[in-house]
Amino acid sequence: MAVNLRYMRVLAIIVLATALPASSADFFPMAVWYGGGKARAPMLERDARAKKEIWRKDVRQIKALGFNTVRTWIDWATGEPKPGEYHFENLDVILELAREEGLKVFLQVYMDSAPRWVGVRYPDSLFVSSNGAVVIPEASPGYCLDHPGVRQADLKFYAALAGHVRANAAFAGWDLWSEPHVINWATPSYIPNPEFCFCKNTLAKFRAWLRKKYGTLDKLNAAWYRQYDEWSEVEPGRMSTILSYTDYIDWKTFIADKLGEDLHDRSLAVKSIARGAIVTSHAAGVGLFASPNHWEGQSDDWTMARQVDYYGTSFYPKHSSFVDRNVPWRGALLDFARSFGYAGGRDGFYVGELQAGFGTIALNVSPTVTPEDLRVWTWSALARGAKGVNYYAWYPMSSGYESGGFGMIQLDGTVTERARAAGAIAKVVDRNQELFLRARPPRAEVAIVYNPLAHFVGGRQRAAASAGPQGEVAGIERDSLLGVYRALFPLNVPLDYVHINELDLRPYKLVILPYPLMLPEASAEALKAYVRGGGHLVAEARLGWSNESGAASERIPGMGLWEVMGCRETDVQTGDRGRTSLRWTDGAWPGMAAGEQLPARWYEETLEPLSAQARVVARFANDAPAAVASSYGQGRTLMLGSYVSAAYETAPSRETERFYAGLLEWAGVSLPASTGKVEVRTLESGADRLVFVFNHEKAAADASVSLRMPAGDYEATDLVEERPVPTVRNGEFLELTTRLNAGAVWVVRLRIRQR
């Protein structure tokens, strides 16, 4: 009982802190991960005080290269080896060095490396898998945060850290949780098909979540098709059944909500004491590449972003082995992070970890990371409005299965050219702090709907396998979200990923809903209102097949969307070897000629027009209607009977590129820039405009960029070289021209000329 009372007192402090304002710190960190010496995170070297002058050499080198911040770390086991006994020596030495050498400090907190006394004091706090197997921590993953005693100790440690650093002028902010999952940094290979956490504390929390959702046990029994007599009997399902999978969806939705609550409490624990510091966290694989089915317990990026000043992502384009994620892949990841970072009026996102050197996982070694790589990767993040960049790491990993990888310099201290390249960019950002802090992405006219429910069709029967580093899923859900982006990428059109649960679609002229098999009921009304008000909606096969409970719609498109799309499904089958094709029949459709074949994937859904406004615009090989264009209210719709976006990701075609370009014309989307083979991104910073031009080709290229700009007399400055750039006004466009080497980036500041 005493533990519960203490826990409630901690919660009372946290509740009082909910009225605290967000961080007012006005600082843009360009940071390198450095914990003091050569220990890899989350490990720390011993005898920090005795090594201060040795570490000073590293800190001075970091500063000399141009970085303004050191991102250091602390693990709970080292920081509190006994209850209430705190050891912050390493942190203190780094803070002293940073202050003395003119740097700021961000602190990464690792609670997954927990002290042994927590488990001794709370033996019922171990993680439990779905089969009942218990995880005994080694270096990780610690203990379940749903245990009241563990939660109290966890928040108390954060509060102690906050009290220790709050008056330190060098301290700038936190990353409270690196790559959040229920279970971190441990793979229990002895457990077949693990899933977490099924301990009694998490189950109790799940029951409370269900009571809030359903209100009564009778309603829960009806939803799950169960016959529970007491709430204490309720547990998440552990197997796939033929009857229903509502219980599985509830369980995974709860996990995402729980992780958001965990981050929320940690954020308030530090903000209640160190009010002015920036509070962040970052994902491993953002939802674009990760499935909510993942066994570790997967977070939702939009949910997590609401809990901190800045949520962000890890960014490892050459993580390991033969992985070399190409330009559109990288752009999609960053624009996805930008989308949740700026959603709801938020202020942006952080790159919590940016790969600094070649990657390793055991025997797998990545392609070489070059100075050009770091230049392009860094400016790509900045061009999307990142508000902090943290390179991982100063030294290569000194131990573990990543040993020798990911370092900005060599393990013997040799400074590399890529370190100099990254430092040069850091200097540019640091001398233009206000410009980059105020910069915001331009308003997009195109939205791709991100729908995590798409992963739940079939429940556990459809559980997606994890494939590749950072939990990347090789599935149609990811391919659908990537395919649209990849097809539109050459046009430099700004686009947002919009979460299915936050459908404010009013700013968009074109909304694309890929792979929309399962939708929340509430989203159907938002989609109807969007089209009714004049929007343009493109949806793919089996739209609204089932709702968020897994219940099938009586008619497809479901939830009344058949009326919006002007058609219904009359037949569906899987294409031969999962491939199909839509033969376009409407010769007046923008970008498409009659008779052209539009490659598609998986289903062949036969569509029947249902209104005088609806017309068939494409057919399958058997002549069945494959696409229907219609109108609803003041808007227009296009229903596709297969998955064009997913097909483009795995088998790109010119026809698909023209199709998506034609959708922009169909919806009246204006292209902000006319370019050749270069990528162009812009940010708006007050009256100023930042223009980023990338040459991704393997040879030098002449870059001629025409930007749609309001009338005015503009002066242009090369932000890196700090020299004037000539401009030419051509109607509504402002033209910039230069020659870019292979892998080069040109950054130009445009501002109204002062008279």
ZAMARGU-4260 file (C-alpha; in steps of 0.2 Angstrom, whole numbers, plus 5000, padded with zeros to 4 digits):
<rodrens>
0) 5000/5000/5000 | 5014/5012/5004 | 5021/5009/4986 | 5004/5014/4979 | 5003/5030/4990
5) 5020/5035/4984 | 5016/5031/4966 | 5000/5042/4968 | 5010/5056/4975 | 5022/5056/4960
10) 5007/5056/4948 | 5000/5071/4958 | 5015/5080/4954 | 5014/5075/4936 | 4996/5081/4934
15) 5001/5098/4941 | 5014/5099/4928 | 5002/5097/4914 | 4999/5115/4913 | 5017/5119/4910
20) 5021/5127/4893 | 5031/5119/4880 | 5050/5122/4879 | 5054/5140/4875 | 5072/5136/4872
25) 5078/5144/4855 | 5092/5133/4849 | 5095/5122/4834 | 5107/5107/4839 | 5119/5101/4826
30) 5126/5087/4837 | 5138/5072/4838 | 5134/5057/4849 | 5148/5057/4862 | 5148/5049/4879
35) 5166/5052/4885 | 5179/5041/4878 | 5176/5026/4866 | 5162/5017/4876 | 5147/5013/4865
40) 5130/5019/4870 | 5122/5015/4882 | 5139/5010/4890 | 5149/5022/4900 | 5168/5023/4904
45) 5173/5022/4922 | 5184/5035/4931 | 5177/5050/4921 | 5185/5063/4932 | 5202/5056/4929
50) 5199/5056/4910 | 5193/5074/4908 | 5208/5080/4900 | 5209/5066/4888 | 5190/5068/4883
55) 5194/5087/4881 | 5203/5083/4865 | 5188/5075/4858 | 5177/5089/4863 | 5188/5102/4856
60) 5189/5093/4840 | 5170/5092/4839 | 5169/5110/4842 | 5183/5114/4829 | 5174/5105/4816
65) 5159/5116/4818 | 5146/5106/4829 | 5138/5116/4842 | 5131/5101/4853 | 5137/5085/4861
70) 5124/5072/4863 | 5129/5062/4878 | 5120/5048/4887 | 5116/5040/4904 | 5110/5022/4908
75) 5099/5019/4923 | 5110/5005/4930 | 5125/5016/4930 | 5116/5032/4936 | 5107/5024/4951
80) 5116/5008/4956 | 5107/5008/4973 | 5090/5015/4977 | 5092/5034/4979 | 5111/5033/4976
85) 5115/5044/4960 | 5131/5043/4950 | 5131/5057/4937 | 5150/5059/4936 | 5151/5056/4917
90) 5137/5068/4914 | 5145/5081/4925 | 5162/5080/4916 | 5154/5081/4899 | 5144/5096/4905
95) 5160/5105/4912 | 5169/5101/4896 | 5155/5108/4885 | 5153/5124/4895 | 5172/5127/4895
100) 5174/5123/4876 | 5158/5133/4871 | 5146/5118/4867 | 5128/5113/4872 | 5123/5096/4879
105) 5109/5085/4875 | 5106/5070/4886 | 5100/5053/4880 | 5092/5043/4894 | 5092/5024/4893
110) 5080/5016/4905 | 5081/4999/4897 | 5098/4996/4905 | 5090/4995/4922 | 5099/4992/4939
115) 5098/4975/4946 | 5090/4981/4963 | 5074/4985/4953 | 5071/4967/4949 | 5076/4962/4967
120) 5064/4974/4975 | 5050/4971/4962 | 5052/4952/4957 | 5034/4953/4948 | 5040/4966/4936
125) 5048/4955/4923 | 5042/4956/4905 | 5031/4941/4901 | 5029/4935/4883 | 5012/4929/4876
130) 5017/4910/4880 | 5020/4914/4898 | 5039/4914/4896 | 5048/4927/4907 | 5062/4938/4902
135) 5077/4939/4914 | 5086/4955/4910 | 5104/4954/4906 | 5111/4971/4899 | 5093/4975/4894
140) 5078/4976/4892 | 5075/4981/4910 | 5058/4979/4919 | 5040/4982/4914 | 5035/5000/4916
145) 5017/4995/4920 | 5023/4989/4937 | 5018/5003/4949 | 5035/5002/4959 | 5045/5002/4943
150) 5035/5017/4936 | 5038/5026/4952 | 5057/5023/4952 | 5058/5027/4933 | 5050/5044/4935
155) 5060/5047/4951 | 5076/5044/4941 | 5071/5056/4928 | 5066/5069/4941 | 5083/5067/4949
160) 5092/5070/4933 | 5081/5085/4929 | 5085/5093/4946 | 5104/5089/4943 | 5105/5098/4926
165) 5092/5112/4927 | 5103/5126/4932 | 5117/5121/4921 | 5120/5134/4907 | 5127/5120/4895
170) 5112/5109/4896 | 5100/5111/4881 | 5088/5096/4881 | 5083/5078/4882 | 5080/5063/4872
175) 5069/5053/4884 | 5067/5037/4875 | 5078/5030/4861 | 5067/5021/4848 | 5052/5017/4859
180) 5045/4999/4860 | 5038/4989/4875 | 5054/4979/4875 | 5070/4987/4869 | 5088/4981/4865
185) 5085/4963/4868 | 5079/4948/4857 | 5074/4933/4867 | 5079/4920/4854 | 5074/4906/4866
190) 5056/4911/4865 | 5046/4906/4849 | 5035/4919/4842 | 5037/4932/4857 | 5025/4946/4860
195) 5025/4958/4874 | 5020/4962/4888 | 5008/4949/4896 | 5013/4952/4914 | 4999/4955/4927
200) 5003/4973/4928 | 5001/4976/4909 | 4985/4965/4909 | 4978/4976/4923 | 4981/4992/4913
205) 4974/4984/4898 | 4958/4980/4907 | 4957/4998/4913 | 4959/5004/4895 | 4945/4992/4890
210) 4933/4998/4903 | 4936/5016/4897 | 4932/5011/4879 | 4917/4999/4882 | 4910/5005/4899
215) 4902/4988/4903 | 4908/4970/4902 | 4892/4966/4892 | 4898/4978/4878 | 4915/4970/4879
220) 4908/4952/4878 | 4897/4957/4863 | 4912/4965/4854 | 4924/4951/4857 | 4911/4937/4857
225) 4915/4931/4874 | 4906/4926/4890 | 4917/4934/4904 | 4908/4936/4921 | 4922/4947/4929
230) 4934/4960/4922 | 4948/4951/4931 | 4945/4937/4918 | 4948/4947/4903 | 4965/4945/4894
235) 4971/4949/4877 | 4969/4935/4864 | 4985/4924/4861 | 4979/4915/4845 | 4970/4917/4829
240) 4952/4911/4828 | 4940/4910/4814 | 4926/4920/4823 | 4933/4938/4827 | 4949/4947/4829
245) 4942/4963/4838 | 4952/4958/4853 | 4968/4958/4844 | 4965/4975/4837 | 4961/4982/4854
250) 4977/4974/4861 | 4988/4982/4848 | 4979/4999/4849 | 4981/4998/4868 | 5000/4995/4866
255) 5002/5011/4855 | 4991/5021/4867 | 5001/5014/4882 | 5018/5019/4874 | 5012/5037/4872
260) 5006/5038/4890 | 5023/5031/4896 | 5032/5045/4886 | 5020/5058/4892 | 5024/5054/4910
265) 5042/5054/4907 | 5041/5071/4898 | 5031/5079/4912 | 5043/5072/4925 | 5057/5082/4918
270) 5047/5097/4913 | 5040/5099/4930 | 5058/5103/4936 | 5069/5108/4921 | 5056/5119/4912
275) 5066/5127/4899 | 5075/5112/4892 | 5069/5104/4875 | 5061/5087/4877 | 5062/5075/4862
280) 5061/5056/4858 | 5064/5047/4842 | 5058/5031/4833 | 5068/5017/4826 | 5058/5013/4810
285) 5044/5026/4808 | 5027/5019/4804 | 5030/5020/4785 | 5042/5005/4787 | 5036/4997/4803
290) 5021/4986/4807 | 5010/4988/4823 | 5010/4969/4823 | 5029/4969/4828 | 5032/4958/4843
295) 5042/4971/4853 | 5027/4982/4855 | 5026/4996/4841 | 5023/5014/4844 | 5012/5026/4834
300) 5022/5041/4828 | 5008/5054/4829 | 5003/5048/4846 | 5021/5050/4852 | 5024/5067/4844
305) 5010/5074/4855 | 5020/5070/4870 | 5036/5080/4868 | 5042/5096/4860 | 5050/5086/4846
310) 5048/5068/4840 | 5059/5062/4827 | 5067/5047/4819 | 5083/5037/4817 | 5090/5039/4799
315) 5102/5025/4793 | 5102/5025/4774 | 5116/5012/4773 | 5113/5003/4789 | 5121/4986/4785
320) 5125/4973/4772 | 5119/4977/4755 | 5106/4990/4760 | 5108/5006/4751 | 5091/5015/4753
325) 5089/5026/4737 | 5084/5044/4735 | 5065/5042/4735 | 5066/5030/4750 | 5075/5043/4760
330) 5064/5057/4755 | 5049/5047/4760 | 5056/5043/4777 | 5060/5061/4780 | 5043/5068/4773
335) 5034/5055/4784 | 5044/5062/4799 | 5040/5080/4794 | 5022/5075/4792 | 5020/5069/4810
340) 5032/5083/4816 | 5022/5097/4810 | 5004/5089/4811 | 4992/5098/4823 | 5002/5114/4823
345) 5018/5106/4830 | 5035/5114/4827 | 5045/5101/4818 | 5055/5085/4821 | 5072/5079/4826
350) 5084/5067/4817 | 5088/5058/4833 | 5102/5047/4825 | 5109/5051/4808 | 5122/5037/4802
355) 5139/5044/4803 | 5149/5030/4796 | 5148/5013/4787 | 5136/5001/4796 | 5139/4983/4804
360) 5128/4970/4811 | 5139/4955/4815 | 5147/4950/4798 | 5136/4961/4788 | 5145/4977/4782
365) 5136/4991/4773 | 5142/5001/4758 | 5155/5014/4762 | 5148/5031/4769 | 5156/5045/4760
370) 5157/5064/4763 | 5145/5066/4749 | 5133/5054/4758 | 5133/5065/4774 | 5131/5081/4764
375) 5116/5075/4755 | 5108/5066/4770 | 5110/5081/4781 | 5103/5094/4769 | 5089/5082/4765
380) 5083/5082/4783 | 5086/5101/4784 | 5076/5104/4768 | 5061/5095/4776 | 5062/5107/4791
385) 5071/5096/4804 | 5074/5106/4820 | 5089/5096/4826 | 5102/5084/4818 | 5112/5071/4829
390) 5125/5061/4821 | 5128/5043/4827 | 5142/5043/4833 | 5158/5051/4835 | 5168/5035/4838
395) 5164/5019/4830 | 5155/5006/4841 | 5169/4999/4852 | 5160/4982/4856 | 5144/4972/4852
400) 5138/4965/4836 | 5139/4983/4829 | 5158/4983/4833 | 5168/4995/4822 | 5153/5003/4813
405) 5144/5019/4813 | 5158/5031/4818 | 5161/5048/4811 | 5180/5046/4814 | 5191/5031/4816
410) 5192/5022/4832 | 5211/5027/4834 | 5205/5046/4833 | 5209/5049/4815 | 5197/5063/4808
415) 5189/5058/4792 | 5183/5069/4777 | 5165/5065/4781 | 5167/5072/4798 | 5174/5088/4790
420) 5159/5088/4778 | 5146/5086/4792 | 5155/5099/4802 | 5155/5112/4788 | 5136/5110/4787
425) 5134/5112/4806 | 5144/5128/4804 | 5131/5135/4791 | 5116/5130/4802 | 5124/5137/4818
430) 5128/5154/4810 | 5110/5155/4803 | 5101/5148/4819 | 5086/5160/4818 | 5083/5157/4800
435) 5082/5138/4802 | 5072/5139/4818 | 5059/5149/4810 | 5059/5139/4794 | 5043/5129/4790
440) 5038/5118/4775 | 5027/5125/4762 | 5009/5120/4763 | 5006/5104/4753 | 4991/5102/4741
445) 4993/5083/4740 | 4990/5070/4754 | 4994/5052/4756 | 4983/5044/4770 | 4993/5034/4782
450) 4982/5020/4789 | 4990/5008/4802 | 4974/4998/4802 | 4979/4991/4785 | 4991/4980/4794
455) 4977/4972/4804 | 4966/4964/4790 | 4964/4946/4795 | 4971/4949/4813 | 4985/4938/4819
460) 4982/4927/4804 | 4990/4942/4794 | 5004/4946/4807 | 5018/4954/4796 | 5035/4947/4797
465) 5050/4958/4802 | 5063/4959/4788 | 5079/4968/4788 | 5087/4981/4800 | 5076/4993/4810
470) 5061/4982/4809 | 5057/4986/4790 | 5042/4976/4784 | 5043/4969/4766 | 5024/4970/4763
475) 5011/4978/4752 | 5006/4990/4766 | 5024/4999/4765 | 5025/4997/4746 | 5008/5006/4744
480) 5014/5021/4754 | 5031/5021/4746 | 5024/5018/4728 | 5014/5034/4727 | 5029/5044/4734
485) 5041/5037/4722 | 5030/5040/4707 | 5028/5058/4712 | 5046/5062/4718 | 5053/5068/4701
490) 5040/5082/4700 | 5046/5090/4717 | 5028/5092/4722 | 5026/5094/4741 | 5015/5081/4749
495) 5010/5076/4767 | 5007/5059/4775 | 4991/5061/4785 | 4986/5049/4799 | 4969/5041/4796
500) 4964/5046/4814 | 4968/5065/4811 | 4959/5068/4794 | 4959/5087/4792 | 4959/5086/4773
505) 4953/5104/4770 | 4971/5110/4764 | 4973/5097/4751 | 4967/5097/4733 | 4971/5079/4730
510) 4970/5065/4743 | 4976/5047/4739 | 4971/5033/4749 | 4981/5017/4745 | 4978/5000/4751
515) 4962/5005/4761 | 4955/4988/4766 | 4951/4992/4784 | 4946/5010/4790 | 4939/5018/4806
520) 4921/5022/4804 | 4924/5040/4809 | 4936/5042/4794 | 4922/5038/4781 | 4913/5054/4787
525) 4929/5064/4785 | 4932/5058/4768 | 4914/5061/4763 | 4915/5079/4769 | 4931/5082/4760
530) 4924/5076/4743 | 4908/5085/4746 | 4917/5101/4749 | 4926/5100/4732 | 4941/5088/4735
535) 4948/5075/4724 | 4949/5058/4731 | 4958/5043/4724 | 4956/5026/4732 | 4962/5008/4729
540) 4953/4991/4729 | 4942/4985/4743 | 4939/5002/4750 | 4932/5000/4768 | 4931/4981/4767
545) 4930/4981/4786 | 4930/4993/4800 | 4941/4995/4816 | 4933/4980/4824 | 4936/4969/4809
550) 4918/4969/4805 | 4914/4967/4786 | 4905/4980/4777 | 4888/4975/4768 | 4893/4984/4752
555) 4911/4988/4746 | 4916/5002/4746 | 4910/5001/4764 | 4903/5013/4777 | 4893/5023/4764
560) 4909/5027/4753 | 4901/5018/4738 | 4890/5033/4736 | 4905/5044/4736 | 4915/5034/4724
565) 4899/5031/4713 | 4902/5012/4712 | 4901/4995/4721 | 4911/4979/4720 | 4903/4965/4712
570) 4917/4953/4711 | 4935/4951/4717 | 4949/4939/4714 | 4968/4938/4716 | 4977/4942/4700
575) 4988/4928/4692 | 5004/4927/4703 | 4998/4943/4712 | 5000/4954/4696 | 4986/4962/4686
580) 4984/4977/4674 | 4971/4990/4671 | 4968/4994/4652 | 4964/5013/4651 | 4949/5016/4641
585) 4946/5035/4644 | 4956/5044/4631 | 4953/5061/4639 | 4960/5057/4656 | 4976/5068/4660
590) 4992/5058/4657 | 4984/5043/4650 | 4980/5037/4632 | 4966/5025/4628 | 4973/5007/4627
595) 4988/5010/4639 | 4991/4997/4652 | 4993/5003/4670 | 5002/4989/4680 | 4994/4984/4696
600) 4995/4972/4710 | 4986/4958/4720 | 4967/4961/4718 | 4956/4962/4702 | 4940/4970/4709
605) 4926/4972/4697 | 4917/4988/4699 | 4899/4993/4695 | 4894/5011/4692 | 4880/5016/4702
610) 4875/5034/4696 | 4874/5044/4681 | 4889/5054/4686 | 4900/5038/4687 | 4909/5031/4671
615) 4921/5017/4668 | 4938/5023/4664 | 4948/5007/4664 | 4945/4988/4662 | 4954/4972/4666
620) 4960/4959/4653 | 4943/4950/4655 | 4935/4967/4650 | 4927/4969/4668 | 4927/4987/4674
625) 4943/4990/4684 | 4942/5009/4687 | 4927/5021/4689 | 4928/5040/4690 | 4913/5049/4698
630) 4908/5065/4707 | 4900/5068/4724 | 4894/5085/4729 | 4907/5098/4723 | 4921/5085/4722
635) 4927/5071/4711 | 4933/5053/4714 | 4943/5039/4706 | 4941/5021/4712 | 4954/5009/4706
640) 4950/4990/4707 | 4968/4985/4711 | 4984/4992/4719 | 4993/5003/4707 | 5004/5011/4720
645) 5011/4995/4727 | 5015/4989/4710 | 5025/5004/4706 | 5036/5002/4721 | 5041/4984/4715
650) 5040/4986/4696 | 5041/5005/4691 | 5033/5010/4674 | 5032/5025/4663 | 5013/5023/4662
655) 5011/5024/4681 | 5022/5040/4682 | 5011/5048/4669 | 4996/5042/4678 | 5001/5050/4695
660) 5007/5066/4686 | 4990/5066/4677 | 4981/5065/4694 | 4989/5082/4699 | 4982/5090/4683
665) 4965/5082/4687 | 4965/5089/4704 | 4972/5106/4699 | 4988/5104/4710 | 5001/5118/4706
670) 5019/5113/4704 | 5030/5125/4714 | 5045/5123/4704 | 5051/5118/4686 | 5067/5109/4686
675) 5078/5097/4675 | 5085/5081/4684 | 5088/5089/4701 | 5078/5088/4717 | 5071/5105/4723
680) 5064/5107/4741 | 5060/5124/4749 | 5056/5131/4766 | 5048/5147/4771 | 5056/5157/4785
685) 5046/5173/4788 | 5048/5183/4772 | 5063/5173/4767 | 5063/5157/4757 | 5076/5143/4758
690) 5079/5133/4742 | 5088/5117/4742 | 5094/5109/4725 | 5101/5092/4725 | 5110/5083/4711
695) 5108/5065/4714 | 5115/5060/4697 | 5133/5052/4695 | 5139/5066/4684 | 5139/5085/4685
700) 5123/5093/4679 | 5117/5110/4674 | 5103/5115/4687 | 5090/5127/4680 | 5077/5130/4693
705) 5061/5140/4691 | 5052/5144/4707 | 5034/5150/4708 | 5037/5166/4718 | 5026/5181/4723
710) 5030/5197/4714 | 5044/5207/4722 | 5063/5211/4720 | 5072/5197/4727 | 5090/5195/4732
715) 5098/5178/4732 | 5113/5172/4742 | 5122/5155/4742 | 5120/5151/4760 | 5136/5139/4761
720) 5148/5150/4751 | 5140/5167/4757 | 5140/5175/4740 | 5127/5183/4729 | 5117/5172/4716
725) 5110/5180/4700 | 5091/5178/4698 | 5080/5181/4683 | 5061/5185/4684 | 5051/5176/4671
730) 5032/5180/4674 | 5027/5171/4690 | 5043/5162/4691 | 5060/5166/4698 | 5074/5157/4689
735) 5091/5151/4697 | 5105/5143/4687 | 5121/5134/4692 | 5131/5119/4688 | 5132/5105/4702
740) 5144/5092/4703 | 5138/5074/4706 | 5131/5072/4724 | 5132/5091/4727 | 5119/5102/4736
745) 5115/5120/4732 | 5107/5130/4746 | 5100/5147/4742 | 5092/5160/4753 | 5079/5171/4744
750) 5073/5188/4752 | 5065/5203/4747 | 5078/5216/4743 | 5079/5230/4756 | 5077/5248/4748
</rodrens>
